[in-house]
Amino acid sequence: MHAITTSKTELELGATLGAMIQNTETRARLVENSTEVLAQIGAQSDLTLLADTADLVHLVIPAEIDAARVAAGDESYFEELGKAALGSCMYEEMPD
């Protein structure tokens, strides 16, 4: 069985980033000066921030793929990969 664990620190960082990107001011500050803002919230220094806009969407390709599940044609795994790659780049309403 495959299990993914997330540390408390990762969850807290995710919650902080989630709150930041929902606020117009903090999102703009994060996009404009990502290195400084990420350092302030304790994120790894080797992170790269890519911000989607109405005209540009980034597709994230997972670093590691389970070759056995791909070879087996595991549909649920393909769905997991698709969700991981697309993240939240699909909009019901176009952002400003």
C-alpha positions, 0 to 999 in steps of 0.5 A: 500500500502506498502512503503519503505522509505530511508533517505538521510543518508542511501542513502549517506552511500550506495553510499559511500559503493558502491564506496568503493567496486568498488575500489580494495584497498578500498574494501580490506581495508573494508574487512580486517578491517571492524569495523574501516572502517565502523566507519570512514564512519559513519555506525552503530556499530552493522553492520556485513560485509560479503564479497562474493568471487569467492568461497563463496557467502552469502545468506541474509534472510530478517529480516521481512517477510510479512506473508499475502503476502506469504499466498496469494502466491504473486508472485511479493513479492516472486520476491522482497524477492529473489532479496533482498536475492541474492543482487549482488551475481550472477556474469557474470564474476567471480571476481579475 
